[in-house]
């Protein structure tokens, strides 16, 4: 298999992980962004749409980012849970209870193995569980894995089940501070140059 370098963007909600992924993608033509949560979001959308099947016009949404703009607002389809709370509940109470904490990491390894044209770099924009990233690091090799810890004033893990990853799991790690967009971009591109 072709070697890929993997970037694990890790930080609390609203710290700028998706923005970081976009910035990195704009400056490297062979970089793909991926999310560990994509299969979880699709499954949660299907589960809750199925619970509503007796109601007319209940949508089933396949796109994982469909509720991104309102992920902290209660939504009818989730029985007034926020999308974030619905995803956390499905993950922690159903998937991880049945299949273990490494489940979404194992799914990610399968996805990476099946890529027809692997990119040079993959940036994961939603990392936050050591158990989840471990199968991916084991598959790729620690030396091919870089942790980018993102910090931003006013952002913490209080409303989230994720946390900061152990730096020792990675071949390399960097901390970037999301202040102004230009400074954030400059820090991220400096990390990208070292990959």
Residue frames as a rotation matrix with the C-alpha (Angstrom) as fourth column:
UNK 1
0.573 0.820 0.000 0.00
0.820 -0.573 0.000 0.00
0.000 0.000 -1.000 0.00
UNK 2
-0.024 -0.546 0.837 1.06
0.408 -0.770 -0.490 3.58
0.913 0.330 0.241 -0.58
UNK 3
-0.486 -0.223 -0.845 2.21
0.874 -0.145 -0.464 5.45
-0.019 -0.964 0.265 2.50
UNK 4
0.335 0.599 0.727 -0.03
0.400 -0.789 0.466 8.26
0.853 0.134 -0.504 3.64
UNK 5
-0.889 -0.450 -0.090 0.73
0.280 -0.377 -0.883 10.82
0.363 -0.810 0.461 6.28
UNK 6
0.083 0.976 -0.203 -2.12
0.739 0.077 0.669 11.23
0.669 -0.206 -0.714 8.73
UNK 7
-0.831 -0.223 0.510 -2.94
-0.100 -0.842 -0.530 14.47
0.548 -0.492 0.677 10.54
UNK 8
-0.181 0.756 -0.629 -5.19
0.886 0.403 0.229 14.19
0.427 -0.516 -0.743 13.59
UNK 9
-0.574 0.069 0.816 -6.88
-0.142 -0.990 -0.016 17.53
0.807 -0.125 0.577 14.34
UNK 10
-0.139 0.397 -0.907 -7.90
0.836 0.538 0.107 17.47
0.530 -0.744 -0.407 17.98
UNK 11
-0.975 -0.120 0.189 -9.65
0.002 -0.848 -0.529 20.12
0.224 -0.516 0.827 20.04
UNK 12
-0.615 0.778 -0.128 -12.94
0.347 0.122 -0.930 21.03
-0.708 -0.616 -0.345 21.71
UNK 13
0.141 0.767 0.625 -16.16
0.976 0.000 -0.220 21.92
-0.169 0.641 -0.749 19.86
UNK 14
0.917 0.361 0.168 -16.03
0.396 -0.867 -0.301 25.20
0.037 0.343 -0.939 17.92
UNK 15
0.375 -0.848 -0.374 -12.23
0.163 -0.337 0.927 25.50
-0.913 -0.408 0.012 18.17
UNK 16
0.381 -0.183 -0.906 -11.79
-0.795 -0.565 -0.220 25.41
-0.472 0.804 -0.361 14.38
UNK 17
-0.250 -0.512 0.822 -11.04
-0.063 0.856 0.514 21.80
-0.966 0.077 -0.247 13.41
UNK 18
0.419 0.471 0.776 -13.12
0.738 0.322 -0.593 21.89
-0.530 0.821 -0.213 10.21
UNK 19
0.956 -0.143 -0.255 -11.70
-0.235 -0.894 -0.381 25.32
-0.173 0.424 -0.889 9.33
UNK 20
0.072 -0.985 0.154 -8.20
-0.648 0.071 0.758 23.90
-0.758 -0.155 -0.634 9.86
UNK 21
-0.085 -0.034 0.996 -9.02
0.450 0.890 0.069 21.02
-0.889 0.454 -0.060 7.53
UNK 22
0.837 0.443 0.320 -10.18
0.492 -0.356 -0.794 23.48
-0.238 0.822 -0.517 4.85
UNK 23
0.713 -0.636 -0.295 -7.05
-0.615 -0.769 0.173 25.61
-0.336 0.058 -0.940 5.22
UNK 24
-0.186 -0.817 0.546 -4.79
-0.337 0.575 0.746 22.57
-0.923 -0.045 -0.382 4.94
UNK 25
0.157 0.351 0.923 -6.72
0.665 0.654 -0.362 21.27
-0.730 0.670 -0.130 1.92
UNK 26
0.964 0.225 -0.141 -6.45
0.078 -0.745 -0.662 24.62
-0.254 0.627 -0.736 0.14
UNK 27
0.487 -0.856 -0.173 -2.65
-0.847 -0.511 0.146 24.49
-0.214 0.076 -0.974 0.40
UNK 28
-0.631 -0.662 0.404 -2.00
-0.486 0.743 0.460 20.86
-0.605 0.094 -0.790 -0.48
UNK 29
-0.213 0.565 -0.797 -3.43
-0.967 -0.007 0.254 19.36
0.138 0.825 0.548 -3.64
UNK 30
-0.223 0.069 -0.972 -3.19
-0.187 0.976 0.112 15.78
0.957 0.207 -0.204 -2.40
UNK 31
-0.991 -0.021 0.128 -4.82
-0.130 0.076 -0.989 16.18
0.011 -0.997 -0.078 1.01
UNK 32
-0.241 0.951 -0.194 -8.20
0.116 0.227 0.967 14.69
0.964 0.210 -0.165 1.89
UNK 33
-0.677 0.128 0.725 -10.24
-0.724 -0.297 -0.623 15.48
0.136 -0.946 0.293 4.99
UNK 34
-0.293 0.568 -0.769 -12.15
0.115 0.819 0.562 12.70
0.949 0.076 -0.305 6.72
UNK 35
-0.184 0.326 0.927 -14.27
-0.922 -0.384 -0.047 12.31
0.341 -0.864 0.371 9.85
UNK 36
-0.989 -0.119 -0.086 -14.45
-0.068 0.892 -0.446 9.40
0.130 -0.435 -0.891 12.24
UNK 37
-0.612 0.790 0.020 -18.03
-0.124 -0.071 -0.990 10.46
-0.781 -0.608 0.141 12.94
UNK 38
-0.613 0.405 -0.678 -19.35
-0.788 -0.259 0.558 10.15
0.050 0.877 0.478 9.35
UNK 39
-0.623 0.442 -0.646 -20.75
0.076 0.856 0.512 6.59
0.779 0.269 -0.566 9.75
UNK 40
-0.756 0.343 -0.558 -22.08
0.616 0.084 -0.783 7.49
-0.222 -0.936 -0.275 13.22
UNK 41
-0.668 0.510 -0.542 -23.99
-0.397 -0.860 -0.320 10.49
-0.630 0.001 0.777 11.86
UNK 42
-0.581 0.464 -0.668 -25.46
-0.647 0.235 0.726 8.49
0.494 0.854 0.164 8.98
UNK 43
-0.663 0.309 -0.682 -26.53
0.447 0.894 -0.029 5.73
0.601 -0.324 -0.731 11.39
UNK 44
-0.764 0.373 -0.527 -28.03
0.391 -0.381 -0.838 8.23
-0.513 -0.846 0.145 13.85
UNK 45
-0.648 0.544 -0.533 -29.99
-0.720 -0.665 0.199 9.98
-0.246 0.513 0.823 11.08
UNK 46
-0.526 0.427 -0.735 -31.33
-0.357 0.674 0.647 6.61
0.772 0.603 -0.202 9.92
UNK 47
-0.771 0.198 -0.605 -32.16
0.585 0.596 -0.550 5.44
0.252 -0.778 -0.575 13.44
UNK 48
-0.710 0.495 -0.502 -34.14
0.111 -0.625 -0.773 8.53
-0.696 -0.604 0.388 14.37
UNK 49
-0.574 0.534 -0.621 -35.86
-0.817 -0.328 0.474 8.73
0.049 0.779 0.625 10.97
UNK 50
-0.643 0.298 -0.706 -36.87
0.043 0.934 0.355 5.10
0.765 0.198 -0.613 11.50
UNK 51
-0.789 0.349 -0.506 -38.35
0.573 0.118 -0.811 5.95
-0.223 -0.930 -0.293 14.91
UNK 52
-0.540 0.566 -0.624 -40.44
-0.359 -0.825 -0.437 8.62
-0.761 -0.012 0.648 13.17
UNK 53
-0.998 0.013 0.066 -41.67
0.065 0.399 0.915 6.33
-0.014 0.917 -0.398 10.38
UNK 54
-0.302 0.952 -0.044 -45.26
0.928 0.283 -0.242 6.58
-0.219 -0.114 -0.969 11.55
UNK 55
0.141 0.316 -0.938 -45.15
0.197 -0.938 -0.286 10.34
-0.970 -0.145 -0.195 10.94
UNK 56
0.775 0.173 0.608 -45.61
0.616 0.014 -0.788 11.77
-0.145 0.985 -0.096 7.44
UNK 57
0.802 -0.420 0.424 -42.76
0.038 -0.674 -0.738 13.52
0.595 0.608 -0.525 5.61
UNK 58
0.774 -0.622 0.117 -39.96
-0.178 -0.037 0.983 12.44
-0.607 -0.782 -0.139 7.95
UNK 59
0.660 -0.559 -0.502 -36.70
-0.655 -0.100 -0.749 12.87
0.368 0.823 -0.432 6.04
UNK 60
0.776 -0.620 0.117 -33.89
0.455 0.678 0.577 10.35
-0.437 -0.395 0.808 6.10
UNK 61
0.841 -0.502 -0.201 -30.69
-0.541 -0.790 -0.290 12.34
-0.013 0.353 -0.936 5.74
UNK 62
0.814 -0.581 -0.028 -27.63
0.566 0.802 -0.188 10.53
0.131 0.137 0.982 4.42
UNK 63
0.258 -0.758 0.599 -25.29
0.161 -0.577 -0.801 13.55
0.953 0.302 -0.027 4.38
UNK 64
-0.005 -0.304 -0.953 -23.28
0.940 0.322 -0.108 13.52
0.340 -0.897 0.284 7.66
UNK 65
-0.870 -0.449 -0.201 -22.92
0.491 -0.819 -0.298 17.31
-0.031 -0.358 0.933 7.76
UNK 66
-0.261 0.850 0.458 -26.65
0.603 -0.227 0.765 18.01
0.754 0.476 -0.453 7.28
UNK 67
0.740 0.617 -0.268 -27.22
0.558 -0.340 0.757 19.29
0.376 -0.710 -0.596 10.84
UNK 68
-0.202 -0.965 -0.167 -23.82
0.917 -0.127 -0.378 21.01
0.344 -0.230 0.911 11.16
UNK 69
-0.552 -0.020 0.834 -25.25
0.056 -0.998 0.013 24.54
0.832 0.054 0.552 11.39
UNK 70
0.212 0.734 0.645 -27.66
-0.733 -0.317 0.601 23.56
0.646 -0.600 0.471 14.15
UNK 71
-0.111 -0.302 -0.947 -25.73
0.135 0.939 -0.316 20.85
0.985 -0.163 -0.064 15.99
UNK 72
-0.924 -0.224 -0.309 -26.26
0.328 -0.053 -0.943 22.56
0.195 -0.973 0.123 19.36
UNK 73
-0.594 0.799 0.093 -29.98
-0.804 -0.585 -0.106 23.35
-0.030 -0.138 0.990 18.85
UNK 74
-0.443 0.511 0.737 -32.82
-0.061 0.803 -0.593 20.90
-0.895 -0.307 -0.324 19.62
UNK 75
-0.743 0.158 -0.651 -34.24
-0.664 -0.046 0.746 19.32
0.088 0.986 0.139 16.45
UNK 76
0.228 0.961 0.158 -37.65
-0.960 0.249 -0.130 17.65
-0.164 -0.122 0.979 15.95
UNK 77
0.469 -0.008 -0.883 -36.27
-0.503 0.819 -0.275 14.55
0.726 0.574 0.380 14.26
UNK 78
-0.518 -0.726 -0.453 -34.10
0.061 0.497 -0.866 13.83
0.853 -0.476 -0.213 17.33
UNK 79
0.309 0.755 -0.579 -37.07
0.719 0.214 0.662 14.17
0.623 -0.620 -0.476 19.71
UNK 80
0.910 0.085 0.406 -35.84
-0.071 -0.932 0.354 17.62
0.408 -0.351 -0.843 20.78
UNK 81
0.470 -0.872 -0.136 -32.28
0.583 0.191 0.790 16.45
-0.663 -0.451 0.598 21.48
UNK 82
0.419 -0.474 -0.774 -29.55
-0.721 -0.692 0.034 18.49
-0.553 0.544 -0.632 19.85
UNK 83
0.812 -0.203 -0.547 -27.83
-0.331 0.611 -0.719 16.67
0.480 0.765 0.429 16.98
UNK 84
-0.228 -0.962 0.151 -24.64
-0.681 0.047 -0.730 16.65
0.695 -0.269 -0.666 19.10
UNK 85
-0.324 0.168 0.931 -26.47
-0.862 0.352 -0.364 14.91
-0.389 -0.921 0.031 21.98
UNK 86
0.780 0.625 0.005 -28.12
-0.547 0.687 -0.478 12.44
-0.303 0.371 0.878 19.58
UNK 87
0.496 -0.675 -0.546 -24.72
-0.400 0.381 -0.834 11.54
0.771 0.632 -0.081 18.09
UNK 88
-0.479 -0.699 0.531 -23.08
-0.788 0.075 -0.612 11.20
0.388 -0.711 -0.587 21.49
UNK 89
0.065 0.595 0.801 -25.91
-0.821 0.488 -0.296 8.98
-0.568 -0.639 0.520 22.77
UNK 90
0.911 0.269 -0.314 -25.84
-0.410 0.688 -0.599 6.73
0.055 0.674 0.736 19.70
UNK 91
0.178 -0.940 -0.290 -22.06
-0.470 0.177 -0.865 6.45
0.865 0.290 -0.410 19.93
UNK 92
-0.602 -0.550 0.579 -21.63
-0.726 0.075 -0.684 5.92
0.333 -0.832 -0.444 23.67
UNK 93
-0.188 0.626 0.757 -24.80
-0.781 0.372 -0.501 4.02
-0.595 -0.685 0.420 24.55
UNK 94
0.831 0.553 0.061 -25.22
-0.385 0.651 -0.654 1.91
-0.402 0.520 0.754 21.43
UNK 95
0.756 -0.510 -0.410 -22.16
-0.306 0.279 -0.910 1.52
0.579 0.814 0.055 19.18
UNK 96
-0.232 -0.947 0.221 -19.38
-0.680 -0.005 -0.733 1.56
0.696 -0.320 -0.643 21.77
UNK 97
0.004 0.314 0.949 -21.41
-0.898 0.420 -0.135 -0.51
-0.441 -0.852 0.284 24.25
UNK 98
0.882 0.426 0.200 -21.93
-0.288 0.825 -0.486 -3.20
-0.372 0.371 0.851 21.61
UNK 99
0.876 -0.477 0.076 -18.65
0.303 0.419 -0.856 -3.05
0.376 0.773 0.511 19.71
UNK 100
0.285 -0.798 -0.530 -16.09
0.910 0.052 0.411 -1.35
-0.301 -0.600 0.742 22.00
UNK 101
0.533 -0.083 -0.842 -14.33
0.140 -0.973 0.184 2.00
-0.835 -0.216 -0.507 22.08
UNK 102
-0.538 -0.825 -0.175 -12.17
-0.098 -0.145 0.985 1.30
-0.837 0.547 -0.003 19.04
UNK 103
0.095 0.689 0.719 -15.17
0.627 0.519 -0.581 0.64
-0.773 0.506 -0.382 16.77
UNK 104
0.918 0.335 -0.213 -15.08
0.073 -0.670 -0.739 3.86
-0.390 0.663 -0.639 14.72
UNK 105
0.126 -0.952 -0.278 -11.29
-0.787 -0.266 0.557 3.63
-0.604 0.149 -0.783 14.40
UNK 106
-0.487 -0.247 0.838 -11.59
0.141 0.925 0.354 0.12
-0.862 0.291 -0.415 13.01
UNK 107
0.558 0.730 0.394 -14.21
0.595 -0.022 -0.803 1.35
-0.578 0.683 -0.447 10.52
UNK 108
0.747 -0.327 -0.578 -11.81
-0.487 -0.862 -0.142 4.13
-0.452 0.387 -0.804 9.49
UNK 109
-0.354 -0.900 0.254 -8.97
-0.463 0.405 0.789 1.63
-0.812 0.162 -0.560 8.86
UNK 110
-0.137 0.384 0.913 -11.30
0.647 0.733 -0.211 -0.34
-0.750 0.562 -0.349 6.58
UNK 111
0.860 0.494 -0.126 -12.19
0.259 -0.636 -0.727 2.85
-0.439 0.592 -0.675 4.72
UNK 112
0.371 -0.812 -0.450 -8.53
-0.730 -0.555 0.400 3.82
-0.574 0.180 -0.799 4.31
UNK 113
-0.454 -0.565 0.689 -7.62
-0.093 0.799 0.594 0.33
-0.886 0.205 -0.415 3.08
UNK 114
0.077 0.618 0.783 -10.33
0.767 0.465 -0.442 0.47
-0.636 0.635 -0.438 0.41
UNK 115
0.461 0.080 -0.884 -9.32
-0.263 -0.939 -0.223 3.82
-0.847 0.335 -0.412 -1.09
UNK 116
0.804 -0.109 0.585 -8.70
0.559 0.477 -0.678 3.34
-0.205 0.872 0.444 -4.80
UNK 117
0.196 -0.741 0.642 -6.44
0.476 -0.501 -0.723 6.41
0.857 0.448 0.254 -5.07
UNK 118
0.450 -0.021 -0.893 -5.03
0.887 -0.109 0.449 7.19
-0.107 -0.994 -0.030 -1.62
UNK 119
0.872 -0.177 0.455 -4.08
-0.061 -0.964 -0.259 10.85
0.485 0.198 -0.852 -1.05
UNK 120
-0.150 -0.986 -0.076 -0.63
0.175 0.049 -0.983 11.77
0.973 -0.161 0.165 0.22
UNK 121
-0.983 -0.138 0.122 -2.12
-0.074 -0.309 -0.948 13.27
0.168 -0.941 0.294 3.39
UNK 122
-0.031 0.986 -0.163 -5.36
0.513 0.156 0.844 12.63
0.858 -0.058 -0.511 5.26
UNK 123
-0.881 -0.139 0.453 -6.54
-0.268 -0.642 -0.719 15.13
0.391 -0.754 0.528 7.87
UNK 124
-0.270 0.790 -0.551 -9.07
0.789 0.509 0.343 13.81
0.551 -0.342 -0.761 10.39
UNK 125
-0.587 0.034 0.809 -11.09
-0.100 -0.995 -0.031 16.78
0.803 -0.099 0.587 11.62
UNK 126
0.338 0.802 0.493 -12.97
-0.668 -0.165 0.726 15.27
0.663 -0.575 0.480 14.56
UNK 127
-0.136 -0.488 -0.862 -10.55
0.268 0.819 -0.507 13.25
0.954 -0.300 0.019 16.72
UNK 128
-0.013 0.093 0.996 -11.07
-0.781 -0.622 0.048 13.01
0.624 -0.777 0.080 20.44
UNK 129
0.830 0.275 0.485 -10.84
-0.525 0.679 0.514 9.42
-0.188 -0.681 0.708 21.72
UNK 130
-0.198 -0.976 0.097 -7.52
-0.902 0.219 0.372 7.60
-0.384 -0.013 -0.923 22.28
UNK 131
-0.253 0.156 0.955 -9.20
-0.007 0.987 -0.163 4.21
-0.968 -0.048 -0.248 21.77
UNK 132
0.750 0.656 0.086 -10.68
0.123 -0.012 -0.992 5.37
-0.650 0.754 -0.090 18.48
UNK 133
0.698 -0.515 -0.498 -7.47
-0.716 -0.495 -0.492 6.67
0.007 0.700 -0.714 16.89
UNK 134
0.024 -0.774 0.632 -5.28
-0.647 0.470 0.601 3.77
-0.762 -0.424 -0.490 18.09
UNK 135
0.364 0.086 0.927 -6.29
0.434 0.865 -0.251 1.28
-0.824 0.493 0.278 15.34
UNK 136
0.986 0.003 0.164 -5.55
0.146 -0.465 -0.873 3.94
0.074 0.885 -0.460 12.69
UNK 137
0.485 -0.866 0.123 -2.14
-0.869 -0.461 0.181 4.76
-0.100 -0.194 -0.976 14.22
UNK 138
0.065 -0.433 0.899 -1.33
-0.268 0.860 0.434 1.03
-0.961 -0.269 -0.060 14.49
UNK 139
0.660 0.266 0.702 -2.26
0.544 0.475 -0.691 0.55
-0.518 0.839 0.169 10.83
UNK 140
0.948 -0.234 0.218 -0.36
0.010 -0.660 -0.751 3.59
0.320 0.713 -0.624 9.49
UNK 141
0.095 -0.932 -0.349 2.62
0.896 0.233 -0.378 3.45
0.434 -0.277 0.857 11.86
UNK 142
0.505 0.140 -0.852 3.29
0.727 -0.601 0.332 6.05
-0.466 -0.787 -0.405 14.55
UNK 143
-0.491 -0.823 -0.285 5.95
0.500 -0.534 0.681 7.78
-0.713 0.192 0.674 12.45
UNK 144
-0.785 0.260 0.563 3.34
0.504 -0.261 0.823 8.59
0.361 0.930 0.074 9.78
UNK 145
0.273 0.951 -0.143 0.95
0.811 -0.147 0.566 10.21
0.517 -0.271 -0.812 12.28
UNK 146
-0.831 -0.497 0.249 0.98
0.327 -0.799 -0.504 13.82
0.450 -0.338 0.827 13.48
UNK 147
0.063 0.817 -0.573 -1.26
0.996 -0.088 -0.015 15.26
-0.062 -0.570 -0.819 16.18
UNK 148
-0.708 -0.153 0.689 -2.36
0.228 -0.974 0.018 18.88
0.668 0.170 0.724 15.78
UNK 149
-0.254 0.578 -0.776 -3.91
0.956 0.026 -0.293 20.06
-0.149 -0.816 -0.559 19.03
UNK 150
-0.404 0.216 0.889 -6.10
0.367 -0.852 0.373 23.12
0.838 0.477 0.265 18.48
UNK 151
-0.402 0.256 -0.879 -6.83
0.868 -0.200 -0.455 25.55
-0.293 -0.946 -0.142 21.33
UNK 152
-0.452 0.321 0.832 -9.16
0.327 -0.809 0.489 28.53
0.830 0.493 0.261 21.26
UNK 153
-0.987 0.093 0.130 -10.31
-0.159 -0.480 -0.862 30.89
-0.017 -0.872 0.489 24.02
UNK 154
-0.320 0.937 0.137 -13.78
-0.898 -0.254 -0.360 30.03
-0.302 -0.238 0.923 25.27
UNK 155
0.342 0.402 -0.849 -13.75
-0.697 0.714 0.057 26.50
0.630 0.573 0.525 23.85
UNK 156
-0.549 -0.477 0.687 -13.72
-0.807 0.516 -0.287 23.41
-0.218 -0.712 -0.668 26.09
UNK 157
-0.788 0.175 -0.591 -14.96
-0.143 0.880 0.452 19.83
0.599 0.441 -0.668 26.19
UNK 158
-0.820 0.464 0.337 -17.74
-0.405 -0.052 -0.913 20.48
-0.406 -0.885 0.231 28.76
UNK 159
0.177 0.976 -0.130 -20.54
-0.768 0.054 -0.638 19.70
-0.615 0.213 0.759 26.26
UNK 160
0.362 -0.161 -0.918 -18.70
-0.803 0.447 -0.395 16.91
0.474 0.880 0.032 24.46
UNK 161
0.961 -0.015 0.277 -17.70
-0.140 0.836 0.530 13.31
-0.239 -0.548 0.801 25.16
UNK 162
0.599 -0.796 0.091 -14.30
0.508 0.290 -0.811 13.78
0.619 0.532 0.578 23.47
UNK 163
0.848 -0.430 -0.311 -11.09
0.063 -0.502 0.863 15.12
-0.527 -0.751 -0.398 24.98
UNK 164
0.418 -0.792 -0.445 -7.48
-0.908 -0.380 -0.177 15.87
-0.029 0.478 -0.878 24.14
UNK 165
0.899 -0.146 -0.413 -5.53
-0.002 0.942 -0.337 12.89
0.438 0.304 0.846 22.79
UNK 166
0.689 -0.725 -0.002 -2.34
0.172 0.160 0.972 11.54
-0.704 -0.670 0.235 24.38
UNK 167
0.640 -0.499 -0.585 0.60
-0.749 -0.577 -0.327 13.13
-0.174 0.647 -0.743 22.61
UNK 168
-0.263 -0.835 0.482 2.76
-0.680 0.515 0.521 10.05
-0.684 -0.191 -0.704 23.22
UNK 169
0.332 0.475 0.815 0.65
0.215 0.803 -0.556 8.05
-0.918 0.360 0.165 20.74
UNK 170
0.984 0.169 0.048 1.93
0.102 -0.331 -0.938 10.10
-0.143 0.928 -0.343 17.79
UNK 171
0.272 -0.925 0.267 5.24
0.951 0.215 -0.224 10.39
0.150 0.315 0.937 15.98
UNK 172
-0.839 -0.475 0.268 4.98
0.452 -0.880 -0.143 14.16
0.303 0.001 0.953 16.13
UNK 173
0.205 0.947 -0.249 2.66
0.978 -0.188 0.088 16.71
0.037 -0.261 -0.965 17.70
UNK 174
-0.823 -0.346 0.450 2.03
0.373 -0.927 -0.030 20.44
0.428 0.143 0.893 17.51
UNK 175
-0.094 0.798 -0.595 -0.23
0.844 -0.253 -0.473 22.89
-0.528 -0.547 -0.649 19.30
UNK 176
-0.733 -0.040 0.679 -1.85
0.472 -0.748 0.466 25.68
0.489 0.662 0.568 17.31
UNK 177
-0.551 0.524 -0.649 -3.84
0.474 -0.444 -0.761 28.53
-0.687 -0.727 -0.004 18.81
UNK 178
-0.246 0.567 0.786 -6.89
0.899 -0.169 0.404 29.73
0.362 0.806 -0.468 16.90
UNK 179
-0.379 0.097 -0.920 -6.88
0.456 -0.846 -0.277 33.50
-0.805 -0.525 0.276 17.35
UNK 180
0.096 0.380 -0.920 -7.12
-0.677 -0.652 -0.340 35.44
-0.730 0.655 0.195 14.10
UNK 181
0.909 0.326 0.259 -7.74
-0.034 0.678 -0.734 33.62
-0.415 0.659 0.628 10.82
UNK 182
0.699 -0.684 -0.207 -4.39
-0.442 -0.187 -0.877 34.74
0.562 0.705 -0.433 9.37
UNK 183
-0.163 -0.771 0.616 -2.37
-0.986 0.100 -0.136 33.63
0.043 -0.629 -0.776 12.42
UNK 184
0.342 0.392 0.854 -4.25
-0.448 0.867 -0.219 30.33
-0.826 -0.308 0.472 12.54
UNK 185
0.996 0.040 -0.083 -3.51
-0.092 0.348 -0.933 29.75
-0.009 0.937 0.350 8.85
UNK 186
0.353 -0.936 0.002 0.16
-0.760 -0.287 -0.583 30.63
0.546 0.204 -0.812 9.33
UNK 187
-0.156 -0.380 0.912 0.56
-0.888 0.458 0.039 28.15
-0.432 -0.804 -0.409 12.20
UNK 188
0.601 0.480 0.639 -1.19
-0.187 0.862 -0.471 25.34
-0.777 0.164 0.608 10.29
UNK 189
0.941 -0.262 -0.213 0.87
-0.200 0.073 -0.977 25.87
0.271 0.962 0.017 7.15
UNK 190
0.044 -0.948 0.314 4.06
-0.971 -0.115 -0.212 25.79
0.237 -0.296 -0.925 9.23
UNK 191
0.001 0.035 0.999 3.02
-0.531 0.847 -0.029 22.34
-0.847 -0.530 0.020 10.50
UNK 192
0.889 0.424 0.173 2.12
-0.071 0.501 -0.863 21.23
-0.452 0.755 0.475 6.95
UNK 193
0.597 -0.736 -0.320 5.62
-0.686 -0.262 -0.679 22.14
0.415 0.625 -0.661 5.76
UNK 194
-0.263 -0.734 0.626 7.11
-0.943 0.332 -0.007 19.75
-0.202 -0.592 -0.780 8.32
UNK 195
0.461 0.530 0.712 5.05
-0.378 0.843 -0.383 16.79
-0.803 -0.092 0.589 7.12
